[in-house]
Amino acid sequence: MGRESGSIRGLSPTPLGLCAVALGRRFRVHFPAVRIFVIGAGGREHALVWKLAQSPHATQMWAAPGNAGIAAERLARNGSPVACVPIGAEDLPRLLAFAQDQKPDLTVVGPDNPLALGIVDLFNEHGLRAWGPNKVAAQFESSKVFAQQFMERHGIPAPKAGVFTVARAASRFAAELGGRCAVKADGLALGKGVIISHDMAQADAAIEEILVKRAFGAAGAQVVIQELLAGTEVSLHALCDGTSAKLFPTSQDHKRALDGDAGPNTGGMGTYSPTPFLTDAHLAMAYRDILQPWLKGCAAEGIDFRGLLYPGLMLTKDGPRVLEFNARFGDPETQVYLPRLENDLVELLEASVNGTLAQVELKWSALASVCVVMASGGYPGSYAKGKPISGLDAAAALPNTKVFHAGTTLAGGQVVTNGGRVLGVTAWAASLRAARDAAYAAVEQIRFEGAHFRRDIASKGLKPG
């Protein structure tokens, strides 16, 4: 933006880079037209499409494969619908062929798997601009071993941990921790490759499940075993452009399937933002102790990270500790961040791609937001698909409410379930309590067979009474 032509990795200047005024200011002449291709099908991608569609820059948008909610979105600039393209998010050859044919100005990659497979590298090699970390940078999420060893090399505070390929050695290390540990599959496992244990029987069972029985396939060829830390777990997000990073406000995810943080781990059953117990001082400490050494480490190792870094933190009495890194927007964190974001998301992603993020000030609403995930019965285990969903219009009619679709599709004109996490029912209000109440009021409007959701989302952020 401005006079920054902003090329990336040897590619041509961006459409926004040709505009005559600075990023974040009102355009004096015109809004440059940008055609956007979003890859993914979940609640995160619906939230990204919803926010990108609000930009006056967006003139055409596709999503692959998209979902029923994404297909209902319209662009603010011209009212045109978002076109869902029946190509899987991991089908890189067909995604590339589609992009070569349609020539989008920017491809936005939502999920972790295509990033880990190197979709950004592939698109760049063919002269196509894509937002998201390249394959090397995506290892922060695609390999917990890589992330753990990177943190150790660069002094980033993290739990005591070991990396193992042999069950017996893993068990000995777990015993040193008294069996109180997290056993993590090295690779991607849909957010479910972490088993928490509180004694040696549980630890050995987890090691057997991941490393010996290969419950998560090749993702479990190695395991990282981390000590369990006492404290409060929170999610941070930082938008990065290869040399600088901009922290988002705080949020807190709810990973366990059942109320009171009981049951198995999931991809996330709900979240809220901001978290009242994480202060500006905590954020400054996280930037100093985590982001700064991370940026220096990336520079030292030649890692060009342009995208969204999402560290999961434990707030301990000794300061924040990084439990793991993710290399994309969180899900369902995206669903509570984007309603609060006041910047134009197209402009932010362009700055991330172009390396001009240092010129940008992120602006956030003071409102609180809450997302409650409605899941299929049986999730995160086996579940049925094709269940008709009712009440979506009634929920959508409520003020300051948005129902983000995750596992949905259309069947005979009816929206039906098509995944484990089905909907992310989101509301925002002046207080966290009001946002929580509004989100649950919307949840009560929606019905589908077997629907399951937690009833305690955001309760940790609310004072009694």
N, C-alpha and C positions, 0 to 999 in steps of 0.2 A: 504494500500500500504506500501512499504518498509517492515519493520519488524512488522508493525501493522497488526495483524491478523484481527482486526476489526469486532467483532461479534455485532449483533444488537438484542436487546430484547431477548437474550438467544438463538439466532439462530447460526448456524455454520458459520465459517469464509467464507468470500467472495472469489470468484475466483481471484479478483485483490489483495486481501489481502495476497495471497500466493506468489506474485511476489517478486523478490529479489532487486528491486531498488525503490527509493522514488517516490511518486506521483508527476507528472508534469515533471519528467526527462525522457530522452530517455531510453527505455528498452535495456539492454545489451544482453539479451539472447533471449527472445521471447515475443510476445504479448499474454497474456492469453486470451483464447476464452470465450466470453460471449454471451449467447443467451438471447435476450431481448423481452419482451412482452409489447407493448404500448397500453394503453386503452384510447379510444376516437376517434372522427371522424372529428374534426374541423381543422381550420387553425393552431391553437396552436399545435395540435398533429402532423400535417404534418411537421411543423417546427422542432419539437422535433425528429421525425423520420429522417428527412433530416440531422440534425446535428449528431444524434447518429449513423447513417449509415456511416458517414465519419470516425468514430473511427476504428483504426486497431484492437481493441478488439472485435468488433461486428462480429459474425460469422453467426448468424441467427436471424431473427426478424419477429415478428407477430404484427398485429394491429387489435384491435377489437373495433368498426367494420371497422374503416379505411374509406378511400374515394378514388376517382379515382386518385388523385395525389399521395397519399401514396402508392397505388398499383404499381405506375410507378417507385418508388425509388429502387435503387440497393445498396448493401453493398460494400464499398470501398475495404474491405479485400478480398472478393472472388467473387464479382459480383452477388451474389444471390439476388433474388427479395424479397421485403417485402411482406409477405403473409397477405392479409386481411381476417379476420375471421368474419363471419356474426353473431356476438353476440353483443347485445346492451351494452353500457357502464354502464348501471344501472342493468343489469341482473347478479347480483353477483353470484348466484348458478352456472350458466353456465360458467361464467368467471373462477370461482374456479375450476370447473371440467376440463376445457380446460388446465389450468395451472398445475393441478395435473397430467394430461396426458402427457403434453409436457415438463414439468419441466424446465421452463426458469430460468436462473440464476438471473435475475432481472426483476421485473414488474414496469413499469413507468406509473403512473396514471396521466392523463392530466386534466380531467374536475372536477368541484367542486362537482357535485351530488354523484358520487361513493365515493368520500372522505367523504362526509357528512354521507353517508350510512354505513361507516366503512369498506370499502374494504381492507384497509391496515391491520386493526386488524384481519379481516377474513383470509387473506393470511398468516399473521404471525402465527396465531393459527394453521395453517396446514403446517407449516414449509417452507413457501414460502417467499422469500424476495421481498419487495415492497417499492418503493420510493414514498413518499408523507406523509402528516401528518395523524396521526391516528384520530379516530372519535372525541375524546375529543379536540385535537388540531385544527381540522377542524372547530370547532365552531367559530373561529375567523371570518370565512366567512359565515358559515351556520346559524349563529344567530347574527344579528346586535345588539340585546339586550345584549347578552353575551359580544360582543366586546366593546360596549359603557360602560358597567359597569366595565369591566376589566380595561379600560383606566382610568376611574374615581378612581378605587381602587389604581392604581399604578402611578398616576400623569402624565400620558401621555397627552400632549397637544391636545385638541380636541374642537370642537364647543360646546357651551351650548346646552344641549339636555335633553329630557325627554322621558320616556317609558310609553306607554299607551295601555290599552285594551278596554277602553270606549271612544266613539267618543266625548262626551261632554267634558270630561277632556282634551282630546287631543286638542280640539278646544280652550279651555281656555288657554292652554300653547302656542298654535300658536298665539293667540291674544297678549300674552305678548311679542312676537317677532314681532308684527306688521304685522303678516301674511307672513313675509319674512322668509321662512323656506324650508327645505327639508323634505318631508314626506316619510319614508322608511319602506317598509314591513320588518318584522323581518327575514324571511327565504329567501331561494334561489328563484329567479324569473327570471333566464336567463339574468341577468344584466339589467332588465327593471323595477324592483320593487322600483324605486325612482321617486317621482314626485316633481318637483321644483315649489314653489309658491311665488308670489311677493305681494300678498294681501290676505285679509281674505276670499274673495270669492273663490280664487284658493285653499287656504289652506283647507277650509271646503269641497270643492269638492274632493280634494285628500284624505282627511280623510274618506269621504263617500265611495269613490271608493275602497280604500284598506281595511279599517277596517269594514265597514258595508256591502258593496256589495261583498267583498272578490274577487276582480278582480284577485288576485294572489293566490286564494285558501287558504290552511292552512298557507302558508307563511305570510299571512296578519292577523293572529290571534292577533299579537301585532304590534305596530308601534313604531319606533323611530322618534322623531321630532327634527331636528337640526336647529339651527340658520344658516342663510346664511352668509357666510364670503366673504369679498372682497379680491381679490388676484388672483393669477395664480394657476391653478390646474395642478399637475404633478403626474406621476406614479413612484414609487420606487419599486425595487425588491431586496430581500435579500435571499440568499441561507443559510439555517440553518441546524444544525446537532444536535440539542438538547441542546447544551451549548454555541455555538458561531454562528455568522452570518457574511456573507460577502456581502456588498452592491454592486449592479450592478450600471452601469452608469445611467443617467437620461433618461426619455422618457416622451412624452406627448401624451395622448390619445385624441380622438375626439369623444365624446359620442353622441352628437346630430346628428340627421339624415340628417340635411340640412346645407348648407354653412352658415357661420357666426354664428355657434352654435345655429341655429334655429331648430324647429321641436322637435319631441319626443326623449327621451333617447333610445339608442340602446345598443347592446353589445359592440359597438366600430366600428367607420367607418374609422379609419385609425390612424396612429401614426408615430412618428419619434424619433430618438435618435442620438446624445444627445441634450438636451435643452440648448441653450446658456445662458439663464438667470438664470440657477441654477449653482452656482459656487461651487468650492471645499469647500469653507467655509460653504455654505449652507448644503452640504453633511455631513460635519463634525458635524454641528449642529443637523442634522436629526439623525445621529448615536448617538450622546450624549443624545439628548432630547427624542428620540423615541425608537430607537432600544435597547439601554442599559437598560432603565427601563422596556421595554417589555421583554427582556431576564431575568431580575431579577424577574419580575412578574411571568413569566412562571416557573422559578425555585422555587419560593415561593409557587406556587399553584400545583406543581408536574405535569406541562404540558410538555410533551416530544415532542417538535415540530421539526420534521425532514422533511424538504421539502422546499417549496418556500413561503416566506411571501411577500405579495404584498400590501403595504399600499398606499392608494390614499391620497395625501397631497394637502392642500391649502397653498400656500406661502403667508402669510399675513405680514403686517407691523410689527407685533409682533413675527414673526417667523413662522415656519411650524406648521400646525395643521392637525391631522389625521381625514379625513372624514369617512373612513371605512378601514377595512382590507379584503384582499382576501388571500386564503390559497393555491394558485397554481399559475403557470405562467399565466400572463395576455394574453388576446387575443384581439387585435393583437400585443401587446407589444413583445411577444415571436418572432414574425416575424421580428422585427427590432433588437432585442438583439442578436439572435443567429448568424446572418451573421457577427456581430462584435466580437463575442466571439472567442478567440484564443486557449483556453483550450480544451482538449478532454472532451466532455460532459459526456461520460461514466465514466471517472475518477472522475469528479465533483459529479455526482450523487452517486457514490460509497462512496465518502468521506462524503457526507451528510448522507447517511444511516449508515455508520460505526462510525460516531462521530469523524472523523479525519480532519474536515474542517479547523481547525486552522493551519494545516500544509501546506495549499494550498494558492497560490497567484493567484487571478483571473487576466487574461490578456485580454485586449481589443484592438481591432484595433482602430486607430485614425479616420477611415472613419465614415461618417454620413450615416444613413440609413433611408429610408422612406417606409411606407407601406400604400397603398391606397386600401380600401376594396370596392369591387364591389358587390352590393347586388341585390337581386330580387326586382322587382317593387312591391311596397306596404309595404316592410319591414320598420319598425318593426311590422306592422300590418299583415293582411293576404296577402299571396302571392301564386302564382302558382309554381309548380315544373315541372321538365321534359323538360325544355327549352334547346335545343342544344346550345353548346358553341363552337364558332369558334375562330381562331386566337391564340390559346394557343401555338402552335409551333413557330409562328412568334415572340410572346412575349418572349418565352424561349430562342430564338436565340440571343436576345440582350445581350450585355456584362453586367456583374455585376448585373444581374436581376434574380429573382426567383419568380415564380407564385405559391404561396401556396394555395392549395385547402382547402375549408372549407365545403360548402354545395354542394358537387358534387357526382355523381355516374356514372356508366357506363350503357348505355342502347343500346343494339345491337352494341356494339363496339364504340359508340359515347359518349363523355363526356357531361352530361346534368346537369342542376341545380337540387339541392336536399335540399335546405335550404334557410334561409333568407340572411345570409352572404355567398356569393358563393365563392369568391376568395380574397386573400390578395396579391396584386401585389406589390412586394418589390424590391427596388434597392438600391445600396450603391455606394458612390463616395467620393471624397476628400472633397467636401463641401456639406452643406445641400441643397443649391440651385441646385447643379448638381444632387444630389440624388433625389430630388423632381422632377426635369425635366425628369430624366430617368424613374422614376416610372410612371409618367403620359404618357410618350412615349409608355411604355409597355401597359398601360391601353387602349390606343387608338388602339392597335392591336386586342383587344378582343371584341367579340360581342356575346350577347345573348338577346333575347326578354325581354324588360322591365328593362334592366340593369340600375342600379342607383348607383352613387358614388358622393362623395363630391369633389369639385374642389379646395378646400382651405387647404388641409392637409399640415401641416408644415409651413403654412404662418405666424403663430405667432412667429416662430423661425427665420424668415428672416427679415433683415433690409430693409427698402424701398430702391428701386433703384437697 
